[in-house]
Structure formats: C-alpha cells, structure tokens
Amino acid sequence: MGAPSFKDCVAADIHGVFLNTQEFADTHTIDGRKMDAVVDDDALLERDAARGGVHTDGTYRTRRLLYVDKTDYGGRPMSGKILNLDGREYRVVQADEAAGVLTIEIEAIRT
C-alpha cells in the first residue's frame, strides 16, 4: 500500500492536531451530543473587520464562533437553525466548510 494522500493527511490532522483536546479543542455538548470543538470568539473580531463592522440596534448579542469536525456534527447547518451549545440556545448566522471542518457562527440576542 502506498503513502497516504494529502486528503488523508488533512483528515487525520482534524482530530490529531486542530481538534485535539490537549492542544486547542475542548469537549462541548452541541445539539445534545458531546464532541470536540474549538470556540474562538477572537476570530469574530477579524470577521467583523472584514465585513466592515458590526451593526448594533440596541440589543445585546452574544456571539460565538465554533470549529467542529463535519463528520462529528453531521453536515453543515442552515442559517437560522437553533443550535444548543452547552445548554444555551443560539441561532446559526452562517456556516462554512473547509477540508472537513465546519466553521459555525452563532448568536443569541439578549434584552
């Protein structure tokens, strides 16, 4: 059998490096299932700057950015879906997938 392909190496790195709970990730309960994920609120600042800032309308928004293995989560969630993260409900703003990792932007509006 030959050497692993680049795609095989990237797939192995998802849990071996990026979603490794001894490095970057923590175990979270997402929609009732435990899975390794990275919650990176700092990356939202970069996204906001690229979009030209954040519109505020007098409400308090709790925003989070999740990185999770697409196979663990089960596919890309649609915008507007209610996602439960560690017992709190959020609405999916946007979800993207690259190399088997989902990037899910979520928010909860609090008054």
N, CA, C and O atoms as a GROMACS GRO file, in nm:
protein
  444
    1MET      N    1   0.085  -0.118   0.000
    1MET     CA    2   0.000   0.000   0.000
    1MET      C    3   0.089   0.124   0.000
    1MET      O    4   0.190   0.126   0.071
    2GLY      N    5   0.054   0.225  -0.077
    2GLY     CA    6   0.135   0.344  -0.092
    2GLY      C    7   0.120   0.442   0.023
    2GLY      O    8   0.048   0.416   0.120
    3ALA      N    9   0.187   0.552   0.008
    3ALA     CA   10   0.181   0.658   0.110
    3ALA      C   11   0.041   0.719   0.112
    3ALA      O   12  -0.028   0.718   0.010
    4PRO      N   13  -0.003   0.771   0.228
    4PRO     CA   14  -0.136   0.833   0.235
    4PRO      C   15  -0.142   0.958   0.147
    4PRO      O   16  -0.042   1.027   0.126
    5SER      N   17  -0.261   0.984   0.095
    5SER     CA   18  -0.280   1.102   0.012
    5SER      C   19  -0.282   1.228   0.100
    5SER      O   20  -0.292   1.219   0.222
    6PHE      N   21  -0.272   1.342   0.035
    6PHE     CA   22  -0.279   1.469   0.108
    6PHE      C   23  -0.412   1.481   0.182
    6PHE      O   24  -0.416   1.526   0.296
    7LYS      N   25  -0.522   1.441   0.116
    7LYS     CA   26  -0.654   1.447   0.180
    7LYS      C   27  -0.659   1.358   0.303
    7LYS      O   28  -0.720   1.395   0.404
    8ASP      N   29  -0.596   1.241   0.297
    8ASP     CA   30  -0.592   1.152   0.414
    8ASP      C   31  -0.515   1.218   0.529
    8ASP      O   32  -0.554   1.207   0.645
    9CYS      N   33  -0.407   1.286   0.496
    9CYS     CA   34  -0.326   1.354   0.599
    9CYS      C   35  -0.404   1.469   0.663
    9CYS      O   36  -0.400   1.487   0.784
   10VAL      N   37  -0.476   1.545   0.582
   10VAL     CA   38  -0.556   1.656   0.634
   10VAL      C   39  -0.667   1.602   0.724
   10VAL      O   40  -0.691   1.657   0.832
   11ALA      N   41  -0.734   1.495   0.682
   11ALA     CA   42  -0.841   1.436   0.762
   11ALA      C   43  -0.787   1.387   0.897
   11ALA      O   44  -0.853   1.402   0.999
   12ALA      N   45  -0.668   1.329   0.897
   12ALA     CA   46  -0.607   1.281   1.022
   12ALA      C   47  -0.571   1.398   1.114
   12ALA      O   48  -0.578   1.385   1.236
   13ASP      N   49  -0.534   1.511   1.055
   13ASP     CA   50  -0.496   1.628   1.135
   13ASP      C   51  -0.615   1.696   1.202
   13ASP      O   52  -0.596   1.770   1.298
   14ILE      N   53  -0.737   1.672   1.154
   14ILE     CA   54  -0.853   1.738   1.214
   14ILE      C   55  -0.859   1.707   1.363
   14ILE      O   56  -0.865   1.798   1.445
   15HIS      N   57  -0.855   1.578   1.398
   15HIS     CA   58  -0.859   1.540   1.540
   15HIS      C   59  -0.720   1.530   1.600
   15HIS      O   60  -0.701   1.554   1.719
   16GLY      N   61  -0.622   1.495   1.518
   16GLY     CA   62  -0.486   1.478   1.570
   16GLY      C   63  -0.419   1.607   1.610
   16GLY      O   64  -0.330   1.607   1.695
   17VAL      N   65  -0.460   1.718   1.549
   17VAL     CA   66  -0.396   1.847   1.576
   17VAL      C   67  -0.499   1.954   1.613
   17VAL      O   68  -0.504   2.000   1.727
   18PHE      N   69  -0.581   1.993   1.516
   18PHE     CA   70  -0.668   2.109   1.535
   18PHE      C   71  -0.775   2.086   1.641
   18PHE      O   72  -0.798   2.173   1.725
   19LEU      N   73  -0.841   1.971   1.639
   19LEU     CA   74  -0.945   1.942   1.737
   19LEU      C   75  -0.894   1.850   1.848
   19LEU      O   76  -0.972   1.773   1.906
   20ASN      N   77  -0.767   1.856   1.875
   20ASN     CA   78  -0.704   1.778   1.981
   20ASN      C   79  -0.733   1.847   2.114
   20ASN      O   80  -0.700   1.964   2.131
   21THR      N   81  -0.795   1.776   2.208
   21THR     CA   82  -0.832   1.837   2.336
   21THR      C   83  -0.711   1.867   2.425
   21THR      O   84  -0.725   1.934   2.527
   22GLN      N   85  -0.595   1.818   2.389
   22GLN     CA   86  -0.474   1.853   2.464
   22GLN      C   87  -0.404   1.973   2.403
   22GLN      O   88  -0.304   2.020   2.458
   23GLU      N   89  -0.455   2.023   2.292
   23GLU     CA   90  -0.394   2.138   2.225
   23GLU      C   91  -0.491   2.257   2.219
   23GLU      O   92  -0.478   2.352   2.297
   24PHE      N   93  -0.588   2.251   2.127
   24PHE     CA   94  -0.676   2.366   2.101
   24PHE      C   95  -0.819   2.345   2.148
   24PHE      O   96  -0.882   2.438   2.198
   25ALA      N   97  -0.872   2.225   2.133
   25ALA     CA   98  -1.015   2.200   2.150
   25ALA      C   99  -1.052   2.164   2.293
   25ALA      O  100  -0.968   2.131   2.376
   26ASP      N  101  -1.182   2.174   2.319
   26ASP     CA  102  -1.243   2.127   2.442
   26ASP      C  103  -1.363   2.043   2.402
   26ASP      O  104  -1.414   2.055   2.291
   27THR      N  105  -1.408   1.958   2.492
   27THR     CA  106  -1.527   1.879   2.465
   27THR      C  107  -1.649   1.962   2.504
   27THR      O  108  -1.660   2.010   2.617
   28HIS      N  109  -1.741   1.978   2.408
   28HIS     CA  110  -1.864   2.056   2.428
   28HIS      C  111  -1.983   1.967   2.396
   28HIS      O  112  -1.971   1.868   2.325
   29THR      N  113  -2.098   2.005   2.448
   29THR     CA  114  -2.223   1.939   2.412
   29THR      C  115  -2.292   2.029   2.310
   29THR      O  116  -2.334   2.140   2.341
   30ILE      N  117  -2.302   1.977   2.188
   30ILE     CA  118  -2.362   2.053   2.078
   30ILE      C  119  -2.482   1.975   2.028
   30ILE      O  120  -2.470   1.861   1.982
   31ASP      N  121  -2.599   2.038   2.038
   31ASP     CA  122  -2.725   1.974   2.000
   31ASP      C  123  -2.741   1.837   2.065
   31ASP      O  124  -2.786   1.741   2.002
   32GLY      N  125  -2.705   1.830   2.193
   32GLY     CA  126  -2.725   1.708   2.271
   32GLY      C  127  -2.618   1.602   2.258
   32GLY      O  128  -2.629   1.496   2.320
   33ARG      N  129  -2.514   1.627   2.177
   33ARG     CA  130  -2.408   1.528   2.159
   33ARG      C  131  -2.274   1.586   2.200
   33ARG      O  132  -2.244   1.701   2.167
   34LYS      N  133  -2.195   1.509   2.271
   34LYS     CA  134  -2.061   1.554   2.310
   34LYS      C  135  -1.968   1.538   2.191
   34LYS      O  136  -1.965   1.434   2.125
   35MET      N  137  -1.890   1.644   2.165
   35MET     CA  138  -1.791   1.639   2.057
   35MET      C  139  -1.683   1.743   2.084
   35MET      O  140  -1.705   1.841   2.155
   36ASP      N  141  -1.568   1.718   2.026
   36ASP     CA  142  -1.456   1.811   2.041
   36ASP      C  143  -1.478   1.929   1.947
   36ASP      O  144  -1.512   1.912   1.830
   37ALA      N  145  -1.457   2.049   2.000
   37ALA     CA  146  -1.478   2.171   1.921
   37ALA      C  147  -1.388   2.281   1.974
   37ALA      O  148  -1.348   2.279   2.090
   38VAL      N  149  -1.357   2.375   1.888
   38VAL     CA  150  -1.286   2.496   1.927
   38VAL      C  151  -1.386   2.610   1.924
   38VAL      O  152  -1.454   2.631   1.824
   39VAL      N  153  -1.396   2.684   2.034
   39VAL     CA  154  -1.479   2.804   2.041
   39VAL      C  155  -1.382   2.921   2.039
   39VAL      O  156  -1.306   2.941   2.133
   40ASP      N  157  -1.386   3.000   1.931
   40ASP     CA  158  -1.288   3.106   1.911
   40ASP      C  159  -1.359   3.239   1.893
   40ASP      O  160  -1.391   3.279   1.781
   41ASP      N  161  -1.385   3.306   2.004
   41ASP     CA  162  -1.454   3.434   1.997
   41ASP      C  163  -1.366   3.545   1.940
   41ASP      O  164  -1.418   3.641   1.884
   42ASP      N  165  -1.234   3.533   1.952
   42ASP     CA  166  -1.143   3.634   1.898
   42ASP      C  167  -1.148   3.641   1.746
   42ASP      O  168  -1.131   3.748   1.688
   43ALA      N  169  -1.171   3.528   1.681
   43ALA     CA  170  -1.177   3.526   1.535
   43ALA      C  171  -1.295   3.608   1.483
   43ALA      O  172  -1.295   3.651   1.368
   44LEU      N  173  -1.396   3.630   1.567
   44LEU     CA  174  -1.510   3.713   1.525
   44LEU      C  175  -1.467   3.857   1.499
   44LEU      O  176  -1.523   3.924   1.412
   45LEU      N  177  -1.368   3.904   1.573
   45LEU     CA  178  -1.319   4.040   1.552
   45LEU      C  179  -1.263   4.055   1.410
   45LEU      O  180  -1.287   4.156   1.344
   46GLU      N  181  -1.189   3.954   1.364
   46GLU     CA  182  -1.134   3.956   1.229
   46GLU      C  183  -1.245   3.949   1.125
   46GLU      O  184  -1.241   4.020   1.024
   47ARG      N  185  -1.344   3.863   1.149
   47ARG     CA  186  -1.457   3.853   1.056
   47ARG      C  187  -1.533   3.985   1.048
   47ARG      O  188  -1.570   4.030   0.939
   48ASP      N  189  -1.556   4.048   1.163
   48ASP     CA  190  -1.629   4.175   1.166
   48ASP      C  191  -1.554   4.283   1.090
   48ASP      O  192  -1.615   4.360   1.016
   49ALA      N  193  -1.423   4.289   1.107
   49ALA     CA  194  -1.343   4.389   1.037
   49ALA      C  195  -1.350   4.366   0.886
   49ALA      O  196  -1.359   4.462   0.809
   50ALA      N  197  -1.348   4.241   0.843
   50ALA     CA  198  -1.355   4.210   0.700
   50ALA      C  199  -1.491   4.245   0.642
   50ALA      O  200  -1.502   4.274   0.523
   51ARG      N  201  -1.595   4.243   0.725
   51ARG     CA  202  -1.731   4.275   0.680
   51ARG      C  203  -1.763   4.423   0.692
   51ARG      O  204  -1.871   4.466   0.651
   52GLY      N  205  -1.672   4.501   0.746
   52GLY     CA  206  -1.696   4.644   0.758
   52GLY      C  207  -1.759   4.685   0.889
   52GLY      O  208  -1.820   4.792   0.898
   53GLY      N  209  -1.747   4.603   0.992
   53GLY     CA  210  -1.800   4.638   1.124
   53GLY      C  211  -1.928   4.564   1.157
   53GLY      O  212  -1.980   4.487   1.076
   54VAL      N  213  -1.979   4.589   1.276
   54VAL     CA  214  -2.099   4.523   1.325
   54VAL      C  215  -2.209   4.625   1.346
   54VAL      O  216  -2.186   4.731   1.404
   55HIS      N  217  -2.329   4.595   1.297
   55HIS     CA  218  -2.444   4.681   1.317
   55HIS      C  219  -2.506   4.651   1.454
   55HIS      O  220  -2.531   4.535   1.486
   56THR      N  221  -2.529   4.752   1.532
   56THR     CA  222  -2.596   4.732   1.661
   56THR      C  223  -2.727   4.808   1.660
   56THR      O  224  -2.737   4.918   1.606
   57ASP      N  225  -2.828   4.747   1.720
   57ASP     CA  226  -2.961   4.808   1.720
   57ASP      C  227  -3.018   4.820   1.861
   57ASP      O  228  -3.140   4.819   1.878
   58GLY      N  229  -2.931   4.829   1.962
   58GLY     CA  230  -2.976   4.845   2.098
   58GLY      C  231  -2.997   4.714   2.173
   58GLY      O  232  -3.036   4.715   2.290
   59THR      N  233  -2.970   4.602   2.108
   59THR     CA  234  -2.981   4.474   2.176
   59THR      C  235  -2.841   4.420   2.205
   59THR      O  236  -2.744   4.457   2.140
   60TYR      N  237  -2.834   4.333   2.304
   60TYR     CA  238  -2.707   4.270   2.339
   60TYR      C  239  -2.700   4.136   2.268
   60TYR      O  240  -2.788   4.052   2.285
   61ARG      N  241  -2.597   4.116   2.191
   61ARG     CA  242  -2.581   3.991   2.117
   61ARG      C  243  -2.461   3.915   2.171
   61ARG      O  244  -2.350   3.967   2.178
   62THR      N  245  -2.486   3.792   2.209
   62THR     CA  246  -2.379   3.701   2.246
   62THR      C  247  -2.343   3.624   2.121
   62THR      O  248  -2.427   3.553   2.065
   63ARG      N  249  -2.221   3.637   2.076
   63ARG     CA  250  -2.179   3.572   1.952
   63ARG      C  251  -2.064   3.478   1.981
   63ARG      O  252  -1.977   3.506   2.064
   64ARG      N  253  -2.062   3.364   1.911
   64ARG     CA  254  -1.957   3.265   1.926
   64ARG      C  255  -1.921   3.214   1.788
   64ARG      O  256  -2.001   3.221   1.695
   65LEU      N  257  -1.800   3.162   1.775
   65LEU     CA  258  -1.755   3.100   1.652
   65LEU      C  259  -1.704   2.961   1.688
   65LEU      O  260  -1.612   2.946   1.768
   66LEU      N  261  -1.764   2.859   1.627
   66LEU     CA  262  -1.729   2.720   1.655
   66LEU      C  263  -1.655   2.659   1.537
   66LEU      O  264  -1.685   2.688   1.421
   67TYR      N  265  -1.559   2.575   1.569
   67TYR     CA  266  -1.494   2.490   1.469
   67TYR      C  267  -1.518   2.347   1.514
   67TYR      O  268  -1.485   2.311   1.628
   68VAL      N  269  -1.576   2.265   1.427
   68VAL     CA  270  -1.610   2.128   1.462
   68VAL      C  271  -1.594   2.038   1.339
   68VAL      O  272  -1.611   2.083   1.226
   69ASP      N  273  -1.560   1.912   1.362
   69ASP     CA  274  -1.546   1.814   1.254
   69ASP      C  275  -1.683   1.794   1.189
   69ASP      O  276  -1.782   1.768   1.257
   70LYS      N  277  -1.687   1.805   1.057
   70LYS     CA  278  -1.814   1.791   0.984
   70LYS      C  279  -1.875   1.654   1.007
   70LYS      O  280  -1.997   1.643   1.019
   71THR      N  281  -1.795   1.550   1.015
   71THR     CA  282  -1.850   1.416   1.037
   71THR      C  283  -1.903   1.400   1.179
   71THR      O  284  -1.999   1.326   1.200
   72ASP      N  285  -1.844   1.469   1.277
   72ASP     CA  286  -1.895   1.464   1.414
   72ASP      C  287  -2.028   1.536   1.423
   72ASP      O  288  -2.122   1.488   1.487
   73TYR      N  289  -2.038   1.654   1.359
   73TYR     CA  290  -2.160   1.734   1.368
   73TYR      C  291  -2.271   1.676   1.281
   73TYR      O  292  -2.388   1.674   1.320
   74GLY      N  293  -2.234   1.630   1.163
   74GLY     CA  294  -2.334   1.569   1.075
   74GLY      C  295  -2.377   1.655   0.958
   74GLY      O  296  -2.491   1.643   0.914
   75GLY      N  297  -2.291   1.740   0.907
   75GLY     CA  298  -2.325   1.824   0.793
   75GLY      C  299  -2.337   1.969   0.831
   75GLY      O  300  -2.346   2.003   0.950
   76ARG      N  301  -2.338   2.055   0.732
   76ARG     CA  302  -2.341   2.199   0.757
   76ARG      C  303  -2.482   2.244   0.795
   76ARG      O  304  -2.577   2.217   0.721
   77PRO      N  305  -2.498   2.312   0.910
   77PRO     CA  306  -2.631   2.360   0.949
   77PRO      C  307  -2.673   2.481   0.866
   77PRO      O  308  -2.589   2.560   0.821
   78MET      N  309  -2.801   2.494   0.846
   78MET     CA  310  -2.856   2.607   0.769
   78MET      C  311  -2.861   2.732   0.857
   78MET      O  312  -2.877   2.722   0.978
   79SER      N  313  -2.847   2.848   0.794
   79SER     CA  314  -2.864   2.974   0.865
   79SER      C  315  -3.005   2.979   0.925
   79SER      O  316  -3.102   2.942   0.860
   80GLY      N  317  -3.012   3.026   1.050
   80GLY     CA  318  -3.141   3.035   1.118
   80GLY      C  319  -3.170   2.916   1.208
   80GLY      O  320  -3.259   2.924   1.293
   81LYS      N  321  -3.099   2.807   1.190
   81LYS     CA  322  -3.120   2.688   1.274
   81LYS      C  323  -3.088   2.721   1.419
   81LYS      O  324  -2.994   2.797   1.446
   82ILE      N  325  -3.164   2.666   1.512
   82ILE     CA  326  -3.134   2.681   1.653
   82ILE      C  327  -3.031   2.574   1.690
   82ILE      O  328  -3.053   2.455   1.669
   83LEU      N  329  -2.919   2.617   1.746
   83LEU     CA  330  -2.811   2.528   1.786
   83LEU      C  331  -2.794   2.541   1.937
   83LEU      O  332  -2.788   2.652   1.990
   84ASN      N  333  -2.788   2.428   2.006
   84ASN     CA  334  -2.769   2.428   2.151
   84ASN      C  335  -2.622   2.399   2.180
   84ASN      O  336  -2.572   2.292   2.145
   85LEU      N  337  -2.555   2.493   2.243
   85LEU     CA  338  -2.414   2.479   2.282
   85LEU      C  339  -2.406   2.480   2.433
   85LEU      O  340  -2.430   2.582   2.497
   86ASP      N  341  -2.370   2.366   2.490
   86ASP     CA  342  -2.351   2.354   2.635
   86ASP      C  343  -2.471   2.406   2.714
   86ASP      O  344  -2.456   2.473   2.816
   87GLY      N  345  -2.592   2.374   2.666
   87GLY     CA  346  -2.714   2.410   2.738
   87GLY      C  347  -2.772   2.546   2.707
   87GLY      O  348  -2.874   2.584   2.764
   88ARG      N  349  -2.709   2.622   2.618
   88ARG     CA  350  -2.762   2.754   2.580
   88ARG      C  351  -2.799   2.752   2.432
   88ARG      O  352  -2.727   2.696   2.350
   89GLU      N  353  -2.912   2.813   2.401
   89GLU     CA  354  -2.957   2.816   2.262
   89GLU      C  355  -2.905   2.938   2.188
   89GLU      O  356  -2.905   3.050   2.240
   90TYR      N  357  -2.861   2.913   2.066
   90TYR     CA  358  -2.810   3.016   1.975
   90TYR      C  359  -2.875   2.995   1.839
   90TYR      O  360  -2.929   2.888   1.810
   91ARG      N  361  -2.870   3.097   1.757
   91ARG     CA  362  -2.917   3.088   1.619
   91ARG      C  363  -2.795   3.087   1.528
   91ARG      O  364  -2.703   3.167   1.546
   92VAL      N  365  -2.793   2.996   1.430
   92VAL     CA  366  -2.683   2.990   1.335
   92VAL      C  367  -2.692   3.110   1.242
   92VAL      O  368  -2.793   3.130   1.175
   93VAL      N  369  -2.585   3.190   1.239
   93VAL     CA  370  -2.578   3.305   1.149
   93VAL      C  371  -2.524   3.260   1.015
   93VAL      O  372  -2.579   3.294   0.910
   94GLN      N  373  -2.416   3.185   1.018
   94GLN     CA  374  -2.351   3.141   0.895
   94GLN      C  375  -2.269   3.016   0.926
   94GLN      O  376  -2.216   3.003   1.037
   95ALA      N  377  -2.259   2.926   0.830
   95ALA     CA  378  -2.177   2.807   0.847
   95ALA      C  379  -2.103   2.780   0.716
   95ALA      O  380  -2.162   2.784   0.608
   96ASP      N  381  -1.974   2.753   0.728
   96ASP     CA  382  -1.891   2.722   0.612
   96ASP      C  383  -1.817   2.593   0.641
   96ASP      O  384  -1.801   2.553   0.757
   97GLU      N  385  -1.771   2.526   0.535
   97GLU     CA  386  -1.696   2.402   0.550
   97GLU      C  387  -1.570   2.410   0.465
   97GLU      O  388  -1.575   2.450   0.348
   98ALA      N  389  -1.458   2.371   0.524
   98ALA     CA  390  -1.332   2.365   0.450
   98ALA      C  391  -1.251   2.248   0.504
   98ALA      O  392  -1.225   2.239   0.624
   99ALA      N  393  -1.212   2.158   0.416
   99ALA     CA  394  -1.126   2.044   0.448
   99ALA      C  395  -1.183   1.960   0.562
   99ALA      O  396  -1.108   1.908   0.645
  100GLY      N  397  -1.315   1.945   0.567
  100GLY     CA  398  -1.378   1.861   0.667
  100GLY      C  399  -1.407   1.927   0.801
  100GLY      O  400  -1.457   1.862   0.892
  101VAL      N  401  -1.375   2.057   0.813
  101VAL     CA  402  -1.400   2.130   0.938
  101VAL      C  403  -1.510   2.234   0.912
  101VAL      O  404  -1.501   2.312   0.817
  102LEU      N  405  -1.613   2.233   0.998
  102LEU     CA  406  -1.718   2.334   0.989
  102LEU      C  407  -1.680   2.455   1.073
  102LEU      O  408  -1.630   2.441   1.185
  103THR      N  409  -1.702   2.573   1.019
  103THR     CA  410  -1.692   2.698   1.093
  103THR      C  411  -1.833   2.750   1.106
  103THR      O  412  -1.896   2.785   1.007
  104ILE      N  413  -1.884   2.754   1.230
  104ILE     CA  414  -2.023   2.791   1.254
  104ILE      C  415  -2.028   2.917   1.340
  104ILE      O  416  -1.983   2.917   1.454
  105GLU      N  417  -2.083   3.023   1.283
  105GLU     CA  418  -2.102   3.148   1.358
  105GLU      C  419  -2.243   3.145   1.416
  105GLU      O  420  -2.340   3.127   1.343
  106ILE      N  421  -2.252   3.162   1.549
  106ILE     CA  422  -2.380   3.158   1.617
  106ILE      C  423  -2.400   3.284   1.701
  106ILE      O  424  -2.302   3.350   1.738
  107GLU      N  425  -2.526   3.318   1.730
  107GLU     CA  426  -2.554   3.433   1.815
  107GLU      C  427  -2.682   3.410   1.892
  107GLU      O  428  -2.772   3.337   1.849
  108ALA      N  429  -2.689   3.474   2.007
  108ALA     CA  430  -2.811   3.476   2.089
  108ALA      C  431  -2.836   3.622   2.122
  108ALA      O  432  -2.745   3.693   2.165
  109ILE      N  433  -2.959   3.666   2.102
  109ILE     CA  434  -2.994   3.805   2.132
  109ILE      C  435  -3.055   3.809   2.270
  109ILE      O  436  -3.154   3.741   2.298
  110ARG      N  437  -2.996   3.890   2.354
  110ARG     CA  438  -3.044   3.906   2.492
  110ARG      C  439  -3.096   4.050   2.506
  110ARG      O  440  -3.040   4.142   2.448
  111THR      N  441  -3.199   4.066   2.583
  111THR     CA  442  -3.252   4.201   2.606
  111THR      C  443  -3.224   4.245   2.746
  111THR      O  444  -3.261   4.356   2.785
   0.00000   0.00000   0.00000
